[in-house]
Amino acid sequence: MLSIIIEAAENFLHNQIELTTKKSNALNTDSQMRTVIASIDVKMDDGEVKTVYLGFDEALIKEIISVYLMEDDADDETMQDMALESTNMIVGSAKVLAEAADKEHFMITTPKFKAIEEFNNCTCSEISVLSTPKDSLVIGIKG
């Protein structure tokens, strides 16, 4: 599942926001980045439920806001709303990509805002980081 969500996130960042990405499998634990974190539950065909976490570094979510809302000075509430909307777009796109490739099939719930803090431990079983010129997007899967 992680690979299809990474593909959807790369498509979103490249095609919608016009940012290049570089993938890594490690969090930068030395940084104290202010990260807007949202989650969405995914129910697999076999009934297993996984939680997908997306952590948008503040500079990245502000770039997304600038592209979609043409705002240059976003407040915390706007960043939260855009993180929720971006999470829905990315995981929704992953669902379509998986079904089109006849891979995993899953249902998604409504995204939830988690926190604005350093993304350091969601007790995720899988983590990947997409670095962009505007900081990074952390993708974690629990379950």
N, C-alpha and C positions, 0 to 999 in steps of 0.2 A: 504494500500500500504506500509506503514512504516514497518509492520511486515515482509513482503516478502523481502524488501531491507535489513533489519537487518539479516534475515536468509542468504541471499546471501553474505553479508559482513562477517558474522561469518564463513561461509564456506570458503571464500577467505582467511581470516586471519588464520584460523585453518589448512586448507588443503594445501594452497599454501605457506604460510609464516611460518607455524608451530608455531603460537602464540595462547595462550588461551585468551578468552575474558570474560569480565564481563559486563553486560548491566546495564545502569542507564538511568534515564529520566531527568537528570539535568546537565547543564553545570557547570564546576568549574569556577565561575566568579572571584575567587581570583587569579587565575593564569594568567600570561601574556604570554601564550604559543605562540610560532611562529608556525602558522598553515598554511598549503598549502591548499587552498580552490578551489574546482572545482564544476561546476554545470552541470546538464544535464536536458533538458526538456523532459517530458513524456506526450504523448497524449493518453488519455484514449479512450475507444471505444465510449463513449458518447460525445466525442469532447472536454471534459475538458482538459486543459493543466496544469500540475503541474511542478514545478521545484524542482529537488532533488539536495541538496547541500551535498557534502562530504568534511569534513575538516580533513586532516591528520596532526597530530602533527609532528613536524620536525623529532623527533627521530623515529617515526613510518615510515614515508615515506623514511627515510634513510635506515631503516631495509629492506623495500620492495625493494629498489634500490640494496641493497647488495645481496639479494636473486636472483633477476632477472638479474642484470647487473654486479654483482660481483665487484662493486665499493664501496669503503669505505669512500670516501671523495667527496660527490656529491655537485655540485653547484646549485644555484637557478633554472637555466634553466632545469637541469636534474630532480630536484624535481618537477617542474611544469609539465614536460612531463610525469613523472611517476604517478603523481596525476591524470592527464587526462586519461592515460591508465588504471589505477586502477579503476577509476570511470566508465569507459566504461565496464570493465570486471564485476564489481559488479552489476551495473544496468542491463547490458545485461543478466547476470545470473539470476537476479530477474525476468526478463521478461520470461525467459525459465521456471523457477520454477512456476511462476503464471500460465502460459499456461499449464504446465504439470499437475498442480493441478486443472485445469479448474476453476481457480479463475478469477482475473482481467486479461484483455488483454490490452496491450498498445504498442505503438510505441515509440522509443527513438530517440533523435537527437544526433548530435555530441557534446561531452562534451566541456565545455568552462572553461578556467582558469579565476578565479575571483581575487584572491589576496593571498599574504603571509602576514598574520596578525593574530591577536587574533580573534577566531571565537566567536563573542559575540551576534550578532543580524542580522539574515537574514530575520526578520519578518516572521519566519516560523510558520506554524500552528501546526506542529509536530516536535519534536526533540527527539533523542535518542543518547546516548554515549556508545560506546563499548571501554572499558578500556582494555589495554593489558599490559604486562610487558614493552613494548616499548611506553608508553604513550597512546594516545587514538585516536579514529576515531569518529568524530561527524557526525551524519546523520540528516539532516533537510529537511523538505518538506514544500514548499510554494504553496498555491493554493488549 
